[in-house]
């Protein structure tokens, strides 16, 4: 384990010279505000926070930290849940809150270059004026830099891919302060090693992203949605496979379990059955193509035993239809007032999805604990959400989480589909990667030999 | 530069113990057959060729080579053109010709696990029976392993991505013989570093791919095509941007220049105008959606000044319509009998594509040399194809190639869109990557400290 040095008043002074004294803080309130994310991992504070205004300041701050072997942790919006940006070993926290600008829109290229601190929802508000959008949608108003660092995904990944599939080029500051550019604004590039994807998803442990050129998608001319409850999870998952095989390319393909559907109906006055329910969205080039997709989806869902099928091509109706899915988490919070939530995140090949869900349900029932299942079914990704009110319930959720991860790995899946490893999931990495984890560690040591970047993350 | 050891008779003996004596050769005819690819780079022979039958044999052979510091170069089908698989420093050539099996089809997951030696066309013949296909299509019958190693692409990349976008999981043998698995059969994974994409496109310099799980796509229910000549390249490129902005998601979007169109028409008796011509293909979920796409494409092309627009939803007519594009290279070879060809490969953001093409045309005309322009326009990728019959013409093509690469880089593009670096393009890497090339070298040294894997490639 690296022997880190403390942040001395002299270091704070040097940081102030780099970013300006008004953009450095050692105040308790600031440190506390950046000591935990939205997950349940215990808080830990940095020793100093800096808010750089440009990449060269980040580079100088890292060169300084590296020289003195001081930990550096990057902070976007703090919306992660696996402790990804918590400065577990103290040191310097680099907040990108001030680096939140659109650098350049390349409309003809369907690309935009941004600073890492911009919220993806804010970005999409800006892009909408140009008929474009950045598809990954992890929820909250995650920063683009954080999404890149964690390879975040969301409900539209089934069609448009995860964050890693929607980035072309990044500027990255290495541990020793070197500023490099990886990837290309050319959508095709076969020129040496894919450093771009090495830094994406590396959770700030290999470098800090200071600029990114993102791939954009034209906003669809016609958007429609459907909701279909099924008798069983198996039937719903069979419909998922068929919807994808039919070449319909749904833009979202979500599943909630019967327990969640019942809770969401009861607490929002919605017309949902207490049954496993699919939420589908389609993006089409015109109204005719959309009508076709919705009709084909209905045929498929009914073939696989959908109890009913509600569809719409109308924007307002779509919001009503999807209300339950879009407001699921907020409804849970309201329903379980005073409780906290632990959110699990695993993914498997779709052929193993029904098995995984059945196993989760059996374990949950045998332990008699409450849990909601919300899944990005099109990707084989499931979130099991455990409300907890005390230590014992939390411990139970952790135990079951461990079992679910083991099961997902045994089924050829992953311990984390989209939330990243952070500190909470590092213990699963040996089982997931085997000897490939040694290779990851070799790369870490090659690029960050003093171990200053986000220590305590990814590696157990 | 590493001090390599020769392949002694004792080493050949040890290799024979690993793969079986009938799968080792030092015969001149075998060495010659694996001494050059389809490009114009001079031949160079390995000292011995091995044909392993399974991954563990590859692992043992590499451990042996690493111990004795003997170069190892992987060989797929030899269809590359940048000298990527030429064993420039001799040593051991590992041919994957025997490892050409489908390991397992995961039909519900739209995935197939294959050995690296399988040809992608053979794979697609197999997959067609299951209504699925592997979209990247570099031409010839490239091996899947070679496509992965070079991150090959082709005409359908505009819709389905390059090889890197169509792989989920690989088994890789490292320089020291360690066998690791990277990626996951889960389509989503945010569990640590993206080793998968580090090995994809690394051209056998970081490890040898011994198995891969590929992402498949359902074969479209309806396929249509269109051909549209334009007065100018600028107009054609504007139509390309509009076709993509319209959300029509063409499955192929190709451009040939007037000179090529004229040559292809004259030598095949085709009804093509001597004008920059777009070739478009659409994949749709049904006939109605296809009709819509073709009609919308016609409207867009005519808006941007297409001289005419021929479209079809019929399979036989489609082949006729696309004959010129599909048989372009073979027609050139026939037309320039006795000559060889140098094929350039650069890509730029689409907004710079018309500028690049104009610059190429101006340089070509000022030098009075012949060249055909064939482009994957939807990706901003262009191939300039130079016929040459003597040293002087070859030298001229190289000079112009250098200028084109410089221009592409200045326009924010890449020196290689899909052919890889090999030996022929390594001299452009410093200009393309700047200090990021040092990072690539750091990774190379970390994973292959004795430098045995495909020496002389990627790095200048």
Interface residues (C-beta under 8 A of the other chain):
Chain A: X106 X108 X109 X110 X111 X131 X150 X151 X152 X153 X157 X162 X164 X165 X174 X178 X179 X180 X181 X182 X184 X185 X186 X187 X188 X189 X190 X191 X192 X193 X194 X195 X197 X198 X200 X201 X202 X206 X218 X220 X221 X241 X244 X245 X246 X247 X248 X249 X283 X285 X286 X288 X289 X292 X293 X296 X347 X348 X349 X350 X351 X376 X379 X380 X381 X408 X412 X413 X414 X415 X416 X417 X418 X419 X420 X421 X425 X428 X429 X432 X433 X434 X435 X436 X437 X438 X439 X440 X442 X443 X444 X445 X446 X447 X458
Chain B: X106 X108 X109 X110 X111 X131 X150 X151 X152 X153 X157 X162 X164 X165 X174 X178 X179 X180 X181 X182 X184 X185 X186 X187 X188 X189 X190 X191 X192 X193 X194 X195 X197 X198 X200 X201 X202 X206 X218 X220 X221 X241 X244 X245 X246 X247 X248 X249 X283 X285 X286 X288 X289 X292 X293 X296 X347 X348 X349 X350 X351 X376 X379 X380 X381 X408 X412 X413 X414 X415 X416 X417 X418 X419 X420 X421 X425 X428 X429 X432 X433 X434 X435 X436 X437 X438 X439 X440 X442 X443 X444 X445 X446 X447 X458
